[in-house]
Amino acid sequence: MGVPNGYGKFVYIHAKDEKHKHTFVYMGTFLNGVAHGQGKKLTGKGHRLECDFVNGKPHGFARGFHPGGNLMYEGEYSAGAKTGVGRKYYPNGKRMFEGQMVDG
């Protein structure tokens, strides 16, 4: 079986037990088996992140959403960390924070 390249879907499930279950789905482009390019990451708890990925990590402008679809975050990522100007929102849509993000 080859290494994923191009558009695809990856489903990750890790369940040490039901309390420590971690799942996510990535839909987007891959390069040499790693998320690379435009994609969406959906968590088992209902959060969604839409952005570009570089070597498996969010990079560039991103939009994150709370379960139910309200905006949770919009702003810049660098190598997986929120960096630069960003805005965070409560689940009800009210703005929580706007300003400079440094290393998340």
N, C-alpha and C positions, 0 to 999 in steps of 0.2 A: 504494500500500500504506500502511495506517495505522500509527500508533504503538501499540505494545502497551499495553493496559490490562486489568487483571484477571489471572486465573491463566494461566500459560503456562510454556514451557520455552525456554531460550536456551542454545545450544551455541557455545562460543568455541574456536577452534583457531588458533594462531599458530605457524608452524613456519619459522623462519629456516633451520634445518637440523635434523636428527634430535636432535642434542645439545642444542639450544636450543628444543625444542618445548614449548609451554605450552598446556594445554587446561583448560577447566572447563565444567561444566554447572550452570546455575541453574534450579531448579524452584520456582516460587512466584508471588507476586503482583507485578504491575508497575503503575506509575503514570507516565503520560507517557513510556513506553519505558524506565524505569529500575526496577531491583529495589526494591520498596517494599512492606513488609508481611512476613508470614511466608513463609519460604522455606528451601531447602536449596541449598548450593553444594558440588558434588562436583568434586575435582580429578582430572586425568589420572593422578596418582600414587596415588590411592585415599583421600585425606583427605576428610572430610565435615564441614561446618559447618551446624548447624541453629539458626536464630535469626530475629529480626526484622531487616529491612533498612530503612534510611531513606536515601533518595537514593543507593541503590546500595552503601551501607556497612553492615556489621553494627552493630547498636545494641540495647542492652538485654541481657537474659540470653541466653547462648549455650552450646551444647554442641558441642565439636569432637571428632572421632573419628579415630584412627589407621587406616591401611589394615588391614583385618581386623575392624574394629568396636570395638576397645577405646577407652575414653574417653581423650582427649588433653588436653582443657581444658573446664572449666565455670566460668562467671563472667560478669562484665559487660563489655560493649563500649560505647564511646561514639565515635560518628563513625568507626568502623573500627578503633579502638585498644582493646586490653585495658586496662580501667580499673576500679578498685574491687577488691573481694575476688574472688579467683579461685584455682583449683586446677589445676595442670598434672600430667600423668601420663606415665610412661614407656610405651612400647608394650606392656610386659608387664602393665600395670595398676597397678604400684606408684606411689604418690604421689611426685612429684618436688618440688613446691612448693605451699604454701598461704599466702596472704597478700595484701597490698595490691599491686595492679598500677597503675602510673602510665604512661600513654601507651605501652602495649604492653610 
